[in-house]
């Protein structure tokens, strides 16, 4: 019962947490490098994006209507797993890696944001219509994702760091597509 409510309502806690994290950033980030601050900010920015995307279960309903053709191709538990551990957890891990291992590993979070822009644009072009999350993907993500890449490059991010970030981001997005396709195959379509 509690888990089902979390699956349905996580986005509202995330939205409020995103606002709180943004409000606390000047205090928390005192003494941080610009690169670490840029990586950190990707978490609350992504949380604001997720509100546009998932408020009132809009993204799941969109996928189920346009890709599943009325079948439940995307379930509530999958949406939760993708967005909470798969986005929040990955960005948190990338922030720790940037702080404790080397700054360039923060590119995992940067590319998670930047690849998501391409996913939203690709969907909009393919379906010739708005998809939930498109507006924040087009406005917030280039600004903050781009800033984080520039800041991390200034701190010496290597080609390998870029490659790791890109591979992880593409793999996470590909896992969503594979999950939906497997679900559709299970449902018979």
N, CA, C and O of each residue as an XYZ file, in Angstrom:
756
protein
N       0.831     -1.204      0.000
C       0.000      0.000      0.000
C       0.872      1.264      0.000
O       0.675      2.158     -0.822
N       1.835      1.329      0.927
C       2.719      2.488      0.984
C       3.560      2.571     -0.288
O       3.750      3.650     -0.849
N       4.058      1.429     -0.731
C       4.870      1.398     -1.942
C       4.071      1.874     -3.156
O       4.602      2.595     -4.001
N       2.822      1.482     -3.248
C       1.983      1.933     -4.357
C       1.808      3.448     -4.341
O       1.807      4.088     -5.392
N       1.659      4.026     -3.135
C       1.543      5.491     -3.037
C       2.847      6.156     -3.466
O       2.828      7.179     -4.150
N       3.979      5.577     -3.065
C       5.263      6.121     -3.515
C       5.378      6.069     -5.030
O       5.842      7.023     -5.655
N       4.960      4.961     -5.620
C       5.009      4.828     -7.075
C       4.172      5.901     -7.759
O       4.532      6.370     -8.839
N       3.059      6.296     -7.143
C       2.167      7.286     -7.750
C       2.563      8.725     -7.431
O       2.326      9.621     -8.242
N       3.163      8.961     -6.264
C       3.296     10.331     -5.774
C       4.735     10.836     -5.642
O       4.940     11.965     -5.198
N       5.725     10.042     -6.010
C       7.122     10.426     -5.826
C       7.440     11.782     -6.446
O       8.243     12.540     -5.902
N       6.818     12.088     -7.572
C       7.163     13.300     -8.320
C       6.870     14.573     -7.521
O       7.559     15.578     -7.694
N       5.871     14.542     -6.661
C       5.517     15.738     -5.885
C       6.543     15.992     -4.787
O       6.911     17.137     -4.527
N       7.002     14.923     -4.146
C       8.088     15.074     -3.180
C       9.361     15.552     -3.860
O      10.094     16.381     -3.321
N       9.614     15.018     -5.053
C      10.798     15.429     -5.807
C      10.744     16.894     -6.207
O      11.747     17.602     -6.123
N       9.583     17.347     -6.638
C       9.429     18.746     -7.035
C       9.710     19.667     -5.849
O      10.453     20.641     -5.970
N       9.110     19.350     -4.704
C       9.328     20.176     -3.513
C      10.770     20.082     -3.036
O      11.354     21.086     -2.627
N      11.347     18.890     -3.083
C      12.753     18.729     -2.704
C      13.650     19.513     -3.652
O      14.641     20.103     -3.223
N      13.309     19.524     -4.942
C      14.093     20.284     -5.909
C      14.123     21.769     -5.577
O      15.174     22.406     -5.644
N      12.979     22.309     -5.223
C      12.920     23.729     -4.838
C      13.759     23.963     -3.580
O      14.504     24.940     -3.500
N      13.637     23.071     -2.606
C      14.397     23.198     -1.365
C      15.906     23.092     -1.630
O      16.686     23.874     -1.087
N      16.311     22.144     -2.448
C      17.732     22.001     -2.764
C      18.279     23.239     -3.464
O      19.395     23.677     -3.182
N      17.493     23.800     -4.373
C      17.920     25.046     -5.021
C      18.063     26.175     -4.004
O      19.020     26.947     -4.060
N      17.111     26.271     -3.075
C      17.165     27.319     -2.052
C      18.365     27.141     -1.123
O      18.936     28.127     -0.657
N      18.748     25.904     -0.852
C      19.866     25.629      0.049
C      21.232     25.652     -0.638
O      22.259     25.668      0.040
N      21.256     25.652     -1.951
C      22.523     25.566     -2.687
C      23.530     26.640     -2.296
O      24.698     26.304     -2.099
N      23.150     27.918     -2.171
C      24.175     28.908     -1.797
C      24.857     28.588     -0.468
O      26.049     28.848     -0.303
N      24.121     28.038      0.461
C      24.705     27.665      1.745
C      25.540     26.389      1.635
O      26.678     26.341      2.101
N      24.967     25.364      1.019
C      25.641     24.073      0.925
C      26.887     24.119      0.046
O      27.874     23.444      0.337
N      26.852     24.902     -1.018
C      27.928     24.898     -2.003
C      29.038     25.896     -1.704
O      29.932     26.092     -2.527
N      28.991     26.527     -0.540
C      30.078     27.453     -0.189
C      31.388     26.676     -0.183
O      31.503     25.649      0.485
N      32.346     27.153     -0.906
C      33.645     26.500     -0.945
C      33.764     25.400     -1.992
O      34.850     24.860     -2.202
N      32.671     25.067     -2.643
C      32.742     24.058     -3.708
C      33.303     24.712     -4.966
O      33.216     25.925     -5.152
N      33.869     23.892     -5.804
C      34.318     24.393     -7.103
C      33.097     24.665     -7.972
O      32.026     24.105     -7.738
N      33.256     25.523     -8.974
C      32.136     25.735     -9.895
C      31.670     24.430    -10.552
O      30.476     24.249    -10.788
N      32.606     23.525    -10.845
C      32.242     22.259    -11.490
C      31.388     21.393    -10.565
O      30.373     20.845    -10.995
N      31.786     21.266     -9.308
C      31.002     20.464     -8.371
C      29.627     21.090     -8.146
O      28.630     20.374     -8.049
N      29.567     22.394     -8.065
C      28.275     23.085     -7.917
C      27.399     22.824     -9.142
O      26.199     22.584     -9.010
N      27.993     22.872    -10.320
C      27.226     22.632    -11.556
C      26.660     21.215    -11.586
O      25.518     21.014    -11.997
N      27.448     20.235    -11.156
C      26.957     18.857    -11.120
C      25.845     18.731    -10.096
O      24.807     18.134    -10.383
N      26.041     19.278     -8.918
C      25.035     19.241     -7.853
C      23.702     19.828     -8.321
O      22.641     19.268     -8.044
N      23.761     20.940     -9.019
C      22.532     21.609     -9.452
C      21.722     20.789    -10.456
O      20.529     21.034    -10.635
N      22.350     19.833    -11.101
C      21.608     18.998    -12.052
C      20.522     18.183    -11.358
O      19.503     17.867    -11.973
N      20.723     17.838    -10.086
C      19.691     17.081     -9.367
C      18.409     17.900     -9.173
O      17.348     17.447     -9.601
N      18.456     19.080     -8.550
C      17.188     19.819     -8.425
C      16.606     20.263     -9.764
O      15.386     20.349     -9.907
N      17.460     20.544    -10.742
C      16.953     20.924    -12.065
C      16.209     19.744    -12.683
O      15.144     19.917    -13.275
N      16.771     18.548    -12.545
C      16.095     17.354    -13.070
C      14.777     17.131    -12.334
O      13.793     16.716    -12.947
N      14.743     17.399    -11.039
C      13.508     17.227    -10.263
C      12.409     18.167    -10.758
O      11.240     17.783    -10.804
N      12.775     19.390    -11.128
C      11.791     20.320    -11.689
C      11.306     19.805    -13.050
O      10.114     19.874    -13.354
N      12.218     19.298    -13.854
C      11.858     18.699    -15.141
C      10.885     17.536    -14.943
O       9.899     17.409    -15.670
N      11.170     16.699    -13.963
C      10.317     15.534    -13.715
C       8.896     15.948    -13.336
O       7.947     15.212    -13.606
N       8.741     17.099    -12.722
C       7.388     17.563    -12.400
C       6.606     17.840    -13.678
O       5.457     17.418    -13.807
N       7.224     18.548    -14.627
C       6.538     18.766    -15.906
C       6.237     17.429    -16.575
O       5.170     17.241    -17.159
N       7.164     16.528    -16.485
C       7.067     15.259    -17.181
C       6.039     14.306    -16.548
O       5.274     13.659    -17.262
N       6.023     14.222    -15.225
C       5.266     13.156    -14.555
C       4.084     13.628    -13.716
O       3.371     12.791    -13.162
N       3.849     14.924    -13.600
C       2.665     15.394    -12.876
C       1.422     14.718    -13.457
O       1.259     14.635    -14.674
N       0.570     14.248    -12.587
C      -0.679     13.601    -12.993
C      -0.421     12.392    -13.917
O      -1.251     12.047    -14.758
N       0.755     11.761    -13.733
C       1.104     10.542    -14.469
C       1.133     10.774    -15.984
O       0.841      9.867    -16.763
N       1.487     11.996    -16.390
C       1.412     12.388    -17.798
C       2.352     11.602    -18.706
O       1.950     11.185    -19.793
N       3.596     11.395    -18.278
C       4.549     10.716    -19.155
C       4.156      9.263    -19.380
O       4.175      8.776    -20.511
N       3.803      8.575    -18.306
C       3.410      7.173    -18.439
C       2.179      7.050    -19.327
O       2.112      6.170    -20.185
N       1.213      7.925    -19.122
C       0.007      7.900    -19.955
C       0.354      8.185    -21.423
O      -0.203      7.564    -22.328
N       1.266      9.117    -21.647
C       1.704      9.454    -23.008
C       2.349      8.243    -23.683
O       2.007      7.901    -24.815
N       3.281      7.599    -22.984
C       3.954      6.420    -23.541
C       2.947      5.312    -23.813
O       2.976      4.681    -24.870
N       2.064      5.082    -22.862
C       1.092      4.007    -23.030
C       0.123      4.282    -24.175
O      -0.328      3.352    -24.845
N      -0.197      5.539    -24.400
C      -1.099      5.872    -25.503
C      -0.375      5.831    -26.849
O      -0.868      5.225    -27.801
N       0.785      6.469    -26.930
C       1.441      6.658    -28.228
C       2.384      5.529    -28.623
O       2.584      5.279    -29.812
N       2.955      4.858    -27.657
C       3.860      3.751    -27.963
C       3.174      2.414    -27.683
O       3.304      1.465    -28.457
N       2.454      2.352    -26.583
C       1.740      1.120    -26.246
C       0.415      0.975    -26.951
O      -0.202     -0.089    -26.908
N      -0.033      2.040    -27.604
C      -1.320      2.029    -28.313
C      -2.447      1.537    -27.399
O      -3.258      0.689    -27.772
N      -2.463      2.109    -26.179
C      -3.518      1.795    -25.221
C      -3.165      0.689    -24.240
O      -3.895      0.455    -23.277
N      -2.053      0.009    -24.478
C      -1.608     -1.034    -23.553
C      -0.628     -0.438    -22.547
O       0.015      0.575    -22.823
N      -0.518     -1.064    -21.396
C       0.361     -0.547    -20.355
C       1.814     -0.965    -20.624
O       2.328     -1.913    -20.032
N       2.443     -0.238    -21.520
C       3.837     -0.493    -21.884
C       4.780     -0.020    -20.781
O       5.857     -0.585    -20.591
N       4.376      0.999    -20.069
C       5.177      1.576    -18.994
C       4.350      1.525    -17.717
O       3.243      2.063    -17.667
N       4.882      0.884    -16.695
C       4.154      0.717    -15.437
C       4.631      1.722    -14.398
O       5.703      2.311    -14.536
N       3.825      1.910    -13.357
C       4.210      2.810    -12.265
C       5.516      2.388    -11.599
O       6.370      3.244    -11.368
N       5.711      1.096    -11.277
C       6.993      0.728    -10.654
C       8.200      1.029    -11.537
O       9.237      1.458    -11.030
N       8.088      0.815    -12.838
C       9.206      1.099    -13.737
C       9.492      2.601    -13.764
O      10.654      3.007    -13.726
N       8.454      3.423    -13.829
C       8.639      4.876    -13.816
C       9.356      5.296    -12.537
O      10.261      6.129    -12.580
N       8.964      4.733    -11.410
C       9.591      5.040    -10.129
C      11.072      4.645    -10.151
O      11.934      5.442     -9.782
N      11.360      3.426    -10.578
C      12.743      2.923    -10.589
C      13.618      3.747    -11.519
O      14.757      4.069    -11.181
N      13.096      4.087    -12.676
C      13.862      4.898    -13.633
C      14.182      6.263    -13.036
O      15.306      6.748    -13.167
N      13.216      6.878    -12.391
C      13.381      8.263    -11.959
C      14.003      8.448    -10.585
O      14.737      9.414    -10.377
N      13.737      7.561     -9.651
C      14.294      7.766     -8.311
C      15.708      7.175     -8.236
O      16.668      7.941     -8.167
N      15.877      5.854     -8.247
C      17.276      5.402     -8.254
C      17.994      5.693     -9.578
O      19.192      5.977     -9.578
N      17.270      5.626    -10.707
C      17.895      5.772    -12.019
C      18.284      7.182    -12.387
O      19.194      7.371    -13.193
N      17.630      8.174    -11.829
C      18.015      9.570    -12.077
C      18.586     10.179    -10.802
O      19.741     10.605    -10.785
N      17.789     10.225     -9.731
C      18.278     10.845     -8.499
C      19.516     10.124     -7.987
O      20.505     10.754     -7.613
N      19.450      8.791     -7.973
C      20.576      8.012     -7.464
C      21.819      8.176     -8.319
O      22.923      8.319     -7.796
N      21.643      8.156     -9.624
C      22.789      8.299    -10.534
C      23.402      9.695    -10.418
O      24.625      9.830    -10.403
N      22.578     10.721    -10.335
C      23.127     12.079    -10.185
C      23.804     12.227     -8.827
O      24.855     12.861     -8.734
N      23.228     11.659     -7.781
C      23.881     11.702     -6.462
C      25.232     10.993     -6.512
O      26.228     11.504     -5.998
N      25.261      9.817     -7.132
C      26.519      9.073     -7.262
C      27.541      9.867     -8.083
O      28.716      9.928     -7.721
N      27.100     10.465     -9.174
C      28.009     11.267    -10.000
C      28.563     12.456     -9.217
O      29.716     12.843     -9.402
N      27.745     13.028     -8.349
C      28.198     14.149     -7.519
C      29.271     13.678     -6.542
O      30.291     14.345     -6.366
N      29.041     12.535     -5.910
C      30.056     11.970     -5.010
C      31.341     11.644     -5.772
O      32.437     11.952     -5.303
N      31.208     11.029     -6.933
C      32.392     10.693     -7.729
C      33.164     11.947     -8.130
O      34.395     11.956     -8.116
N      32.437     13.006     -8.486
C      33.082     14.268     -8.857
C      33.809     14.886     -7.669
O      34.859     15.508     -7.835
N      33.256     14.716     -6.477
C      33.860     15.301     -5.276
C      35.001     14.444     -4.739
O      36.012     14.986     -4.292
N      34.864     13.131     -4.773
C      35.802     12.247     -4.078
C      36.783     11.504     -4.972
O      37.852     11.104     -4.511
N      36.440     11.310     -6.241
C      37.335     10.558     -7.123
C      38.030     11.525     -8.080
O      39.234     11.758     -7.973
N      37.267     12.083     -9.011
C      37.792     13.133     -9.889
C      36.608     13.885    -10.495
O      35.565     13.295    -10.778
N      36.780     15.177    -10.688
C      35.666     16.000    -11.163
C      35.034     15.506    -12.465
O      33.816     15.591    -12.627
N      35.835     14.998    -13.386
C      35.316     14.596    -14.688
C      34.225     13.549    -14.628
O      33.427     13.438    -15.559
N      34.172     12.779    -13.556
C      33.112     11.769    -13.440
C      31.736     12.397    -13.215
O      30.715     11.715    -13.315
N      31.711     13.680    -12.915
C      30.442     14.398    -12.855
C      29.752     14.458    -14.202
O      28.562     14.759    -14.283
N      30.498     14.171    -15.259
C      29.910     14.152    -16.606
C      28.837     13.075    -16.755
O      28.028     13.134    -17.681
N      28.824     12.109    -15.866
C      27.734     11.123    -15.879
C      26.407     11.859    -15.718
O      25.455     11.591    -16.452
N      26.340     12.782    -14.766
C      25.116     13.567    -14.553
C      24.872     14.512    -15.717
O      23.734     14.681    -16.156
N      25.930     15.124    -16.216
C      25.792     16.067    -17.330
C      25.172     15.388    -18.546
O      24.221     15.897    -19.140
N      25.719     14.247    -18.901
C      25.216     13.554    -20.088
C      23.838     12.937    -19.858
O      23.070     12.779    -20.807
N      23.517     12.592    -18.628
C      22.160     12.115    -18.343
C      21.150     13.195    -18.735
O      20.112     12.901    -19.327
N      21.461     14.420    -18.405
C      20.614     15.565    -18.752
C      20.630     15.823    -20.259
O      19.576     16.016    -20.865
N      21.799     15.828    -20.856
C      21.913     16.174    -22.275
C      21.307     15.105    -23.182
O      20.685     15.438    -24.191
N      21.476     13.840    -22.843
C      20.863     12.774    -23.637
C      19.337     12.848    -23.522
O      18.621     12.542    -24.476
N      18.852     13.253    -22.361
C      17.405     13.372    -22.188
C      16.821     14.434    -23.121
O      15.692     14.291    -23.589
N      17.575     15.488    -23.389
C      17.113     16.500    -24.350
C      16.868     15.823    -25.694
O      15.827     16.021    -26.320
N      17.828     15.031    -26.127
C      17.709     14.366    -27.423
C      16.521     13.405    -27.455
O      15.840     13.285    -28.474
N      16.277     12.725    -26.339
C      15.122     11.819    -26.276
C      13.818     12.584    -26.442
O      12.915     12.140    -27.151
N      13.723     13.733    -25.788
C      12.495     14.536    -25.902
C      12.341     15.121    -27.310
O      11.246     15.120    -27.873
N      13.429     15.610    -27.863
C      13.361     16.158    -29.221
C      13.018     15.050    -30.215
O      12.174     15.243    -31.090
N      13.658     13.908    -30.088
C      13.378     12.788    -30.984
C      11.926     12.373    -30.948
O      11.319     12.118    -31.989
N      11.364     12.305    -29.744
C       9.948     11.954    -29.610
C       9.056     13.017    -30.242
O       8.097     12.697    -30.943
N       9.379     14.281    -29.989
C       8.570     15.375    -30.539
C       8.590     15.366    -32.066
O       7.562     15.584    -32.707
N       9.759     15.114    -32.643
C       9.887     15.077    -34.102
C       9.153     13.860    -34.663
O       8.389     13.972    -35.622
N       9.392     12.698    -34.054
C       8.784     11.469    -34.556
C       7.257     11.525    -34.486
O       6.574     11.141    -35.435
N       6.728     12.003    -33.365
C       5.275     12.019    -33.182
C       4.639     13.337    -33.628
O       3.417     13.462    -33.693
N       5.493     14.313    -33.934
C       5.031     15.648    -34.356
C       4.093     16.278    -33.341
O       3.047     16.829    -33.685
N       4.500     16.181    -32.067
C       3.692     16.776    -31.012
C       4.502     16.916    -29.736
O       5.577     16.335    -29.591
N       3.960     17.698    -28.820
C       4.542     17.876    -27.494
C       4.566     16.540    -26.759
O       3.656     15.723    -26.899
N       5.610     16.334    -25.983
C       5.639     15.199    -25.065
C       5.939     15.735    -23.667
O       6.669     16.717    -23.535
N       5.397     15.120    -22.635
C       5.594     15.628    -21.274
C       7.078     15.712    -20.897
O       7.811     14.725    -20.955
N       7.487     16.902    -20.516
C       8.870     17.169    -20.158
C       9.634     17.934    -21.220
O      10.763     18.360    -20.979
N       9.045     18.115    -22.383
C       9.734     18.750    -23.506
C      10.182     20.178    -23.187
O      11.313     20.550    -23.502
N       9.319     20.977    -22.572
C       9.648     22.389    -22.361
C      10.838     22.570    -21.423
O      11.740     23.358    -21.710
N      10.847     21.845    -20.300
C      11.986     21.988    -19.391
C      13.233     21.336    -19.984
O      14.347     21.786    -19.717
N      13.062     20.282    -20.783
C      14.219     19.673    -21.447
C      14.857     20.660    -22.419
O      16.077     20.672    -22.580
N      14.042     21.484    -23.063
C      14.560     22.440    -24.043
C      15.077     23.737    -23.418
O      15.882     24.441    -24.028
N      14.620     24.053    -22.211
C      15.022     25.316    -21.592
C      16.055     25.126    -20.482
O      17.121     25.741    -20.519
N      15.753     24.291    -19.509
C      16.649     24.130    -18.359
C      17.850     23.240    -18.669
O      18.967     23.537    -18.246
N      17.629     22.168    -19.394
C      18.691     21.187    -19.591
C      19.871     21.695    -20.418
O      21.013     21.430    -20.044
N      19.651     22.414    -21.526
C      20.832     22.914    -22.253
C      21.650     23.885    -21.407
O      22.880     23.861    -21.434
N      20.962     24.730    -20.664
C      21.647     25.727    -19.839
C      22.489     25.057    -18.750
O      23.694     25.291    -18.660
N      21.850     24.226    -17.925
C      22.551     23.629    -16.791
C      23.445     22.467    -17.210
O      24.538     22.304    -16.668
N      22.995     21.658    -18.169
C      23.833     20.576    -18.670
C      25.065     21.119    -19.368
O      26.177     20.633    -19.162
N      24.855     22.130    -20.192
C      25.976     22.756    -20.897
C      26.960     23.405    -19.944
O      28.172     23.266    -20.111
N      26.445     24.121    -18.933
C      27.312     24.757    -17.949
C      28.146     23.714    -17.213
O      29.332     23.928    -16.962
N      27.531     22.592    -16.870
C      28.275     21.567    -16.134
C      29.398     20.985    -17.001
O      30.494     20.733    -16.499
N      29.141     20.771    -18.277
C      30.191     20.250    -19.168
C      31.339     21.252    -19.266
O      32.506     20.874    -19.171
N      31.013     22.512    -19.453
C      32.052     23.548    -19.546
C      32.859     23.622    -18.252
O      34.088     23.680    -18.286
N      32.172     23.618    -17.120
C      32.857     23.707    -15.820
C      33.736     22.485    -15.577
O      34.848     22.610    -15.064
N      33.244     21.310    -15.943
C      34.037     20.091    -15.748
C      35.229     20.050    -16.703
O      36.301     19.575    -16.331
N      35.056     20.534    -17.907
C      36.194     20.626    -18.838
C      37.262     21.562    -18.288
O      38.457     21.296    -18.423
N      36.835     22.648    -17.673
C      37.796     23.596    -17.081
C      38.573     22.961    -15.931
O      39.682     23.389    -15.614
N      37.984     21.933    -15.304
C      38.678     21.228    -14.213
C      39.427     19.996    -14.720
O      39.877     19.168    -13.928
N      39.555     19.882    -16.028
C      40.408     18.848    -16.579
C      39.733     17.539    -16.938
O      40.396     16.502    -16.983
N      38.426     17.556    -17.196
C      37.745     16.323    -17.611
C      38.427     15.763    -18.849
O      38.751     16.500    -19.780
N      38.641     14.459    -18.850
C      39.338     13.798    -19.950
C      38.345     13.265    -20.980
O      37.135     13.245    -20.756
N      38.892     12.836    -22.107
C      38.067     12.169    -23.113
C      37.402     10.935    -22.502
O      36.233     10.660    -22.771
N      38.141     10.202    -21.687
C      37.586      9.020    -21.014
C      36.417      9.367    -20.102
O      35.437      8.626    -20.033
N      36.521     10.500    -19.399
C      35.415     10.946    -18.547
C      34.174     11.229    -19.384
O      33.061     10.863    -19.009
N      34.380     11.887    -20.524
C      33.255     12.161    -21.430
C      32.646     10.858    -21.932
O      31.424     10.719    -21.999
N      33.488      9.921    -22.278
C      33.013      8.640    -22.783
C      32.222      7.880    -21.714
O      31.159      7.328    -22.000
N      32.739      7.853    -20.490
C      32.019      7.198    -19.383
C      30.658      7.854    -19.186
O      29.641      7.167    -19.081
N      30.641      9.176    -19.136
C      29.379      9.899    -18.940
C      28.373      9.601    -20.034
O      27.200      9.349    -19.758
N      28.829      9.630    -21.263
C      27.944      9.390    -22.401
C      27.431      7.952    -22.410
O      26.243      7.721    -22.636
N      28.309      6.993    -22.167
C      27.908      5.581    -22.183
C      26.883      5.304    -21.081
O      25.885      4.626    -21.326
N      27.116      5.816    -19.881
C      26.164      5.599    -18.779
C      24.813      6.228    -19.111
O      23.772      5.604    -18.907
N      24.824      7.457    -19.620
C      23.562      8.148    -19.936
C      22.790      7.431    -21.037
O      21.574      7.265    -20.938
N      23.480      7.013    -22.072
C      22.817      6.300    -23.171
C      22.291      4.960    -22.667
O      21.192      4.549    -23.038
N      23.061      4.278    -21.828
C      22.630      2.980    -21.301
C      21.362      3.118    -20.459
O      20.468      2.277    -20.551
N      21.277      4.151    -19.656
C      20.078      4.356    -18.835
C      18.871      4.628    -19.724
O      17.799      4.065    -19.502
N      19.032      5.475    -20.714
C      17.918      5.760    -21.617
C      17.558      4.537    -22.463
O      16.382      4.286    -22.728
N      18.557      3.789    -22.879
C      18.297      2.568    -23.653
C      17.561      1.528    -22.803
O      16.708      0.799    -23.310
N      17.892      1.462    -21.521
C      17.221      0.507    -20.630
C      15.718      0.790    -20.560
O      14.913     -0.136    -20.455
N      15.349      2.049    -20.618
C      13.928      2.409    -20.608
C      13.254      1.884    -21.878
O      12.181      1.283    -21.819
N      13.892      2.117    -23.015
C      13.338      1.660    -24.286
C      13.219      0.135    -24.299
O      12.196     -0.406    -24.718
N      14.257     -0.550    -23.844
C      14.235     -2.014    -23.793
C      13.125     -2.498    -22.870
O      12.417     -3.450    -23.199
N      12.967     -1.857    -21.730
C      11.906     -2.236    -20.789
C      10.530     -2.114    -21.425
O       9.697     -3.009    -21.285
N      10.291     -1.015    -22.121
C       8.999     -0.800    -22.784
C       8.794     -1.843    -23.883
O       7.708     -2.409    -24.002
N       9.818     -2.100    -24.678
C       9.687     -3.086    -25.760
C       9.437     -4.487    -25.213
O       8.620     -5.228    -25.761
N      10.121     -4.853    -24.154
C       9.897     -6.170    -23.541
C       8.487     -6.271    -22.995
O       7.815     -7.290    -23.150
N       8.057     -5.210    -22.360
C       6.691     -5.208    -21.807
C       5.672     -5.363    -22.929
O       4.718     -6.130    -22.800
N       5.865     -4.648    -24.014
C       4.945     -4.755    -25.141
C       4.972     -6.165    -25.730
O       3.927     -6.693    -26.110
N       6.150     -6.779    -25.808
C       6.242     -8.144    -26.329
C       5.476     -9.103    -25.410
O       4.802    -10.019    -25.881
N       5.586     -8.882    -24.102
C       4.857     -9.702    -23.133
C       3.348     -9.526    -23.290
O       2.573    -10.470    -23.143
N       2.955     -8.280    -23.594
C       1.522     -7.993    -23.764
C       1.012     -8.428    -25.139
O      -0.189     -8.388    -25.406
N       1.926     -8.837    -25.994
C       1.511     -9.324    -27.303
C       1.470     -8.288    -28.378
O       0.559     -8.297    -29.207
N       2.453     -7.367    -28.396
C       2.426     -6.402    -29.484
C       3.709     -5.735    -29.724
O       3.811     -4.896    -30.620
